[in-house]
Amino acid sequence: MLFSLSSKDRNELRELQKQNRNKKIYVRVTVLLMLDGGFSREDTAFALGIDLGTVSRYKEKYKLSKSIEDFLSDNYVEYSGKLTAKEQLILIEELETYLYRNTKEIAAFIKEKFGKGYSPTGLVPLLHRLGFSYKKTRSEPGKADAEAQEEFLEAMLDTLVNLEQDEAAYYMDGVHPQHNTKPECGWIRTGEDFIIPTNTGRKRVNINGALNAHDVTDAVIDVADSVNAQSTIRLLEKVKKKKPSKRRIYIYSDNARYYRSKLLKAYLAKNPKFILVHLPPYSPNLNLIERLWKFLKKKMINSFYYEKFDDFKKAVL
């Protein structure tokens, strides 16, 4: 006899299958969806790694259940007395729409919305099961033009993919590491602190850098008192010296004033092998060298203590 789900149940089960990370619930839901899709009991059991008896038991359980929540309630605490499947879907939508900074805030929402109580610690397993984890937000410039970035990215990738052998491409940007310790996350014994000394230094290492788009081990830098048009020209001269056989070198940069200065424009006019391409405004995500600066901070700056500035500068360089 053919097995079929109602349209309402099929849609609800699909959502649960996509959103739920609990293996037991996933298998139960998928059994019903596969049978509804015309798969045999044998094929269903083989695909999910379960026996035929389990497939039949879930099938009969569904027929005797009054709802999806009832079907999923057997031996699953969260469905018997806590959030129903429908309520979980509402919670998922809420968490994907608004940022909750801690489980206490989420517990308050659940109490107000569904009238059900959770302790902050008791919510953690549920949130993991629904596919959520506690991590930092990712920042993005508020003034960024997504459409302009997409158009620029398409053109840039076309250039990079089709570079000739006598051409090269670099990403250019300045960075200014400060002589001070920046704390970051790590695995630390519960109830104890991991102490890292700090200093009051405010001196910086000013670096103008260029990173080869096709070889991330090829980083050219100029260290200066200040990153400006003069340091940019010195940097380009180093790139030119490193790639003497290249007839054309694309340089991708942000819109810093020194990258648009008259002095630099005069230099580029005398050195036509350089093609300076400015990224769209507020688009650090399109500048590959930003990844290098992030890597530098992680490996040599964050949570490291250097008593003397010279030691800090040496480590950075």
PyMOL commands that set and color helices and strands:
alter all, ss='L'
color gray80, all
select helices_A, chain A and resi 7-19+23-36+41-48+52-64+68-72+77-79+85-97+103-114+120-129+146-161+229-242+257-259+262-270+284-286+289-301+309-316
alter helices_A, ss='H'
color red, helices_A
select strands_A, chain A and resi 167-175+206-212+219-224+248-253+274-278
alter strands_A, ss='S'
color yellow, strands_A
deselect
rebuild
show_as cartoon
